[in-house]
Amino acid sequence: MKNILPSFSIERISERLLHIMGLSIGYCSLLLLLVINTANAAPFAYLNAGNSVAVVDVETMTEVQRIDVGRNLGYLHVRPGGNYLYGVSGADGNTNHEITVIDTSSHTLVSHFEVAARAGLMFVTSSPDGKRIYAVDRHNYLYFIDAETHELLHSLEIIPPDPQIGFPKSEVEDIDVSHDSKHIMISVGRTGSRAGYRFYDAQTYASIGQVQPLITTLEGREVFRNIRANPYPRRTAADGLHGHLFQACGRFFLFPGSELEPSCILSSLPYSEETNEYYSESYNYESSRAYAFFPTPGNSFYNSLTFSYDGELAFISERAGGDNFTTLARIHVATANAPGAIGSYVVPINDTQPINLDAHPGRDELFLYTGKADLYRLSYERSDPLTPTGDFIHISGGGIATGHFVGGPMQLTASIQTGTVRFPHLPLTPSSQKVFSFHNRLNQKPVALQCSLDNGQAFTLSGGDVNVSLQPDEAIEFTVSFSTALAGQYTDTLRCSDSNNGEFIYSLEGNYVAPVTATPASGSLVVLPTQWPATGATYQTINFQNPNLTPANVSCSISGSTGELSVTSNLTVPASGNANLRVNLDSANTGTFNGTLSCSSDVGGSFVYDLSGETITPLVAQPIWPLPSRGALEMGYIYPLQSELQRTLSFENENASPLGFSCQLISDDSGFTLEPVPGQVAAGGMVDVTVTYRSNAPALETLARLDCEDETGQQWSHNFRANALMPINATPAKNSDVILPPQRVGTAPTAASFTFRNPENLIEGLFFYCQMSPSTPSFVIKNLDGFHTLPTGEEKSFSVEFNSSTAGNFSTALTCYVLQNDIGEGLVEQIEYTLNASTFYALTSSPRSGSTINLPDVSIDPEATSASAGEELSRATNAAISFQNHAPADESLSCSLNDGSVFSISATPMTIPANSSASLTVTFNPVTPGEYTDTLSCSGASGDLFTFTLKAKGVESPPRRTEMQLPLSEGPHSGKMLNLSVTDSEWSLDAAQSLTAASVGAALPQGVILPHGAVSLRLTEGTAGNSSTIVLSYPFELPAGARYYKYGPTADNPDDHWYAYPGAVISGNTITLTLTDGGAGDSDLSVNGIIDDPGGPAWISAAPGNVTAIPTLPQWAMMLLAGIMGMLALNRMRVRNT
């Protein structure tokens, strides 16, 4: 035997296969029912070797025997499990009129028997039940033969001769028998009206269908080649039962517009169970019965058709022309019960042609026999069909191989595959059992079966040891039970064997288990680590502990998640060990993800966890507009009308949690500043990062770099570019009022000069122009025509001239526009002046005519309103107006008030000497509080006119406070009230508060104490420099020798300090203080109408450490209590004496 590892070109077809077959779990169950043990025996391949049969063990791919038959052999046929191998034979190939019979059990020649005298048997086959033999000869006769007696039961002519030519135009191509042995099916080809398929009833010999599928072809060149019965057909909802498949080839119109390419169709003919008849349909292969379609190149030829052992797959072998005049073999795969193409692959077979294809009756293997007498074994897997491993054997002297050539005695089929069989765990299931079944499915004679247990303690066989004989198609079931009450692992061996050398050895395993446990406990919240971009997927583990002696399987699933949370669906926990279940969080999108993890174990234990995790994604930078230019974000220009520049970048946090964020601005220009950036961005929030540029110096394309980074490590970097244009220098000051010298009517015009200078700006192209608003002929701009350039470092001077022929006051606005075409809308700076000028005949005034004169406020005593007539009620205020005479002669001026009730003026008319000045006094003297306005008008003898607005307020003086009470702050009388009283008629008690001695300031002098604290006074509303008298009345008598101590600066010591105040008179419970504003007793030492006085009564000790004790309230209370008790005692004595 020679091993090969062919390099196949394969189309992966697993998904297509499972989808079309509809297998999944059901398919797996089917496989379990068809397991064949091949440890000691295997089916055989029977191959024509001329006048002998080569017997090949397909398990070892070795020839085990040659059976000499003494005849020339032709067509061979054997069924899996069949008792006999049949072959057509004769003295020469043209006169095969015998059928040779070989025993498949002993591999010995049984007999030769003649079917009919006419020569030329072509085909022989048998029914799956082994009761009939069917043969076809060259004359297209079908023979029905009893398999046991070899008696010819019936014969019939399949195709009568063509009346025009005297012999049949078509001939038989293939023959087979349905899976239930009821129908014989024959393929008649190749062309002609009689070509097609014939079906006959095995019992009545009647024709039950003579059909030619209506497949449209070109010029009738269809070829009806193969027909095969499915060994295990399965009904489908769409097509019913596909009991067979046929292969028809030609040039087909599959649908309108399709090209006529050589191809083959794999399908079946419908069968009516009611009429027991096969019938034809008009095949529209897009909407009618299911089919598989295979293109056929012009140099290709399809040979044979077979099924997988379970009837789910169909395989077709094709001989095709290769490169350089070589021949290659191709195998096509289709689903069998709802025909549909799955895929194809090429098999290298030593540049020869495949002759026949057959399948292993019990597993996924194919056997391909070639024209060079090589038998190939091809294994495949359903998950990836036709990925074969291949080996082959050469048959010396080998000839043709046709029909079914793999068969012979077959082992029983077992429902459970040999090997380890694990029983349901106790005590999780009340009854731990396994049902074993064996089926004599493939043999045509009885097969004996024996089964027994090696130990038979924890495991028992229902009914004891098994010793039965199974008839063809008979099955047996028996139960093995596992039972124990002690925890642990138990094993035994079940050994079964059949009479066809089949051995079935099962290692039984049972466990009495305890549930697994988990950490954390079920019901816990499992929070997964946050997934950051740098870390990728994160995970959290749950540890499962298995106390048993056998591994435990934990199955888990997650609900409520859309895929961000995942877990391994199955976890094996080793015996007496533990294992970690890894729960993963992986999402490309931000968010908080939740789910529920549910786990269960095959040894018991259910676990539920709430899962939560968050995926963090970087901040999202919002689009920037305008876009960067020359590698930087343009900020523009600072210029006088724009004092700062700003560009803002925005970042959005799409996460469900805050995200740390920081930025740094780097520049050699200190004018760049970064507005405060928060340390984190709120969940779902936005942050604006603003770069500001301010400058007090010219700058051209100065740069800054902004570097930002968020908590995920995402970084952003942007360059900023800015320019600064400084204001021009102007004289007089910008935006000021410019007063031109007064002009006496008839004299020369007056003027004001202006100078603009461009400082050292780095940006060229400045120019300016000026205009009057409103335009008036009295004001004229001189030395400036239109626009004027202002180069860097240069200046331009011009003037405004005023001239009027009439006396009066005149005003206009001078506006100058500084321009630069590259900045903004061109306007860099706007400078405005208010121009004021006047003309007069002789007189001018100060303030100028038209001015508003605000006189000082007057305080009004509210109690003085009831004073007797003529008594002064208020203090008047004054203002002066100066008039200048510019004429060479004296000038007379007359003035009057519009109202005159509260305002008054000095006597007029008044004479103003030539080339000199005189003043007019205005007095404000209101009686009641309020705001007052009046108009003063004056006229000169030469025609000069003056008008002034007078304004002033009469303010009500607040009422004097002369009494106040304060609680004492400390000492035995703490909380009792101290009365304060101002006894003079001027000063007001503005504020006062009681203080502890410790809170005043520096420590008291040695031997001085303030047992009742201090008092802080503030007196106001007095005449500056005057004195005030205030009386402090205590709620108790002050002891003799008490002194009044004040705290603050004195004229001889400007520092704050305690000192005995001589201006205090202490008598009984009162202290009378005389305080002088700015002098003795005033702590601010300022003559300002305010007196500050912190101080209090002090006790002075005779010597240091010998301070006179002050009786305290508790001591007095004790003395009083003692007196009362003495009086009570005396009273009791009197009662007793009585």
Secondary structure, DSSP 8 states (H G I E B T S, - for coil): -EEE---------HHHHHHHHT-HHHHHHHHHHTEE--SS---EEEEE-SSEEEEEETTTTEEEEEEE-SSEEEEEEE-BT-SEEEEEEESSTT---EEEEEETTTTEEEEEEE--SSS-EEEEEE-TTSSEEEEEETT-EEEEEETTT--EEEEEESS---TTTSS-SSEEEEEEE-TTS-EEEEEEESSSTT-EEEEEETTT--EEEEE--B--BSTT--EEEEEEE-SS--EETTTEE--EEEEEEEEB--STT----EEEEEE---EETTTTEE---B--TTTSS--EEEE--TT-EEEEEEE-TTSSEEEEEEEEE-GGG-EEEEEEEEETTTTEEEEEEEE--TT--EEEEEE-SSSSEEEEEETTSEEEEEE--SSSSS---EEEEE-TT-----S--EEBS---EESS-SEEEE---BTTSSSEEEEEEEE--S-SS-EEEEEEESS-SSEEETTSSEEEEE-TT-EEEEEEEE--SS-EEEEEEEEEEETTS-EEEEEEEEEE----EEES-TT-EEE---B-TTT-SEEEEEEEE--SSS-EEEEEEEES-SSSEEE-SEEEE-TT-EEEEEEEE--SS-EEEEEEEEEEETTS-EEEEEEEEEE----EE---SS--BTTBEEEEEEBTTB--EEEEEEEE--SSS-EEEEEEEE-S-TTEEE----SEE-TT-EEEEEEEE--SS-EEEEEEEEEEEETTS-EEEEEEEEEE----EEES-TT-EEE---EETTS--EEEEEEEE--S-S----EEEEEEES--TTEEEES--S-EE--TT-EEEEEEEE--SS-EEEEEEEEEEEE-TTSTTSEEEEEEEEEEEEEESSEEEES-TT-EEE---EEE-GGGGGS-TT---B--EEEEEEEEE-SSS-EEEEEEESS-SSEEE--SSEEE-TT-EEEEEEEE--SSSEEEEEEEEEEETTS-EEEEEEEEEEEE------EEEEE--SSTTTT-EEEEEE-SSS-EEEEEEEE-HHHHSS---TTEE-TT-EEEEEEESS-TT-EEEEEEE-SS---TT-EEEEEEEETTEEEEEEEE-TTEEEETTEEEEEEETTSTT-TT---SS-EEEEEEEEEE-SBTTB------HHHHHHHHHHHHHHHHHHHHHHHHH-
